[in-house]
């Protein structure tokens, strides 16, 4: 039996602020993610099914490249930095040996620790609002992997906003 965790995340399309609902493979709610309105930089709050805040993601405002801080239980778990690359997106997790590389055209990303796969991320094509499927190898990494995906989604949305 596989120990992997599958999560599905879908952004609510018609919402005043960012809102994501995260479900497991059986369609049960796992997390709710809400963004703040009228702030300097993006800020996202992650809540469990009881409404308790379990994580907070915030953008570093004055930075040349996209940078996001992930806080879990009030402590910074990692800082996610978009690397300067030409062919495919790469995100480095400062304070960790994890690295997220992607194939932008295929909407596929892989989070690794050296040769070991931590998570496979797939962004769905042609959906109302952004939709993601996360396949996480270790259940203990579930919340951190979700936060990494949220930060990357913010970086992609920011880049899209700047090019439009």
Secondary structure as GFF3:
##gff-version 3
##sequence-region A 1 164
A	DSSP	beta_strand	5	11	.	.	.	ID=ss1
A	DSSP	beta_strand	19	24	.	.	.	ID=ss2
A	DSSP	beta_strand	29	35	.	.	.	ID=ss3
A	DSSP	beta_strand	43	48	.	.	.	ID=ss4
A	DSSP	beta_strand	53	59	.	.	.	ID=ss5
A	DSSP	beta_strand	67	72	.	.	.	ID=ss6
A	DSSP	beta_strand	75	82	.	.	.	ID=ss7
A	DSSP	beta_strand	90	94	.	.	.	ID=ss8
A	DSSP	beta_strand	98	103	.	.	.	ID=ss9
A	DSSP	beta_strand	108	113	.	.	.	ID=ss10
A	DSSP	beta_strand	116	123	.	.	.	ID=ss11
A	DSSP	beta_strand	131	136	.	.	.	ID=ss12
A	DSSP	three_ten_helix	139	141	.	.	.	ID=ss13
A	DSSP	alpha_helix	142	163	.	.	.	ID=ss14
###
